Amino acid sequence: MNILAELAGNFHIGLAALGAAIGVGLIGSKAAEATGRNPGAAGDIRNIAIILAALAEGIVFFAIYLAK
């Protein structure tokens, strides 16, 4: 029973990492699409995409923190 509890405790970290990876991928693809549509705003789009990717990856750190 302890193994099941340990696996369940680590399962939410894996799901958070998977969700963050999907989120960063979507952010990157939409940023590339937006830059293609409006090349003049590439700098602003890049800055916003970096900030949003960092926020999406921060979810994994919350999940790791909550696992302990």
Number of C-alpha atoms within 10 A of each C-alpha: 5 7 8 9 10 11 10 12 16 15 13 16 20 14 13 20 20 13 16 20 16 13 17 20 13 13 18 17 13 14 19 17 12 15 17 12 11 11 12 10 12 16 11 10 17 16 12 14 19 15 10 16 19 13 14 20 17 14 16 21 14 12 18 16 10 11 14 7
